[in-house]
Amino acid sequence: MFKVLQTMMLKKCPMVLLLQVHHLTKIFTTIFLPLFTTLVNLLLLVTLLP
């Protein structure tokens, strides 16, 4: 079943794959960026604190 789906996906336009990748990167940035910024802020706070 999975192989059939895979072949169907491969036969389809690569645009679909690109869109999927784009969607994943969007999700990644929306989740990772705020986390990263908060981490940086925390580190700055810790370093600035006496």
N, C-alpha and C positions, 0 to 999 in steps of 0.2 A: 504493500500500500504506500509506504513512504517513498519507495523508489519511483513509483508512478507519479507521485506528487512532485518529486525532484525533477524528473524528466519534463513534466509539464512546466515547471518553473523555469527550467533551462531553455525550453523551447520558446517561452514567452520573451518579450522584449527585455533587454538588460535594464531598461528604464525602471522596471518594477523593482529590481534589485537595488538600483541606485536610490530609489525613493525609500525603500526599506532602510538602507544604510543612513540616509539623511534623517529619517524619523528616529532611528536609534541614537544618532549623534545629538539630535535635538533633546531627546529625553536625557541623555547623558549630561549634556551641558546644563540643562535646567535643574538636574539633581546635584551634579558635582560642583558647579560653580559656587552656589551659595555655601556649600560645605567648606570648600576651599577658602573662600573669603572669611568665613567665621574662624577657621583654623588660623589663618594669618593674623586676624585681629586678636585672637587669644594669645598667640605667640608674641605679638607686639605688646600687649598688655603685660604679659609676664616679664618681658625684657625691660619694659619701662618702669615696672614696679620696683621699688628699692629692696 
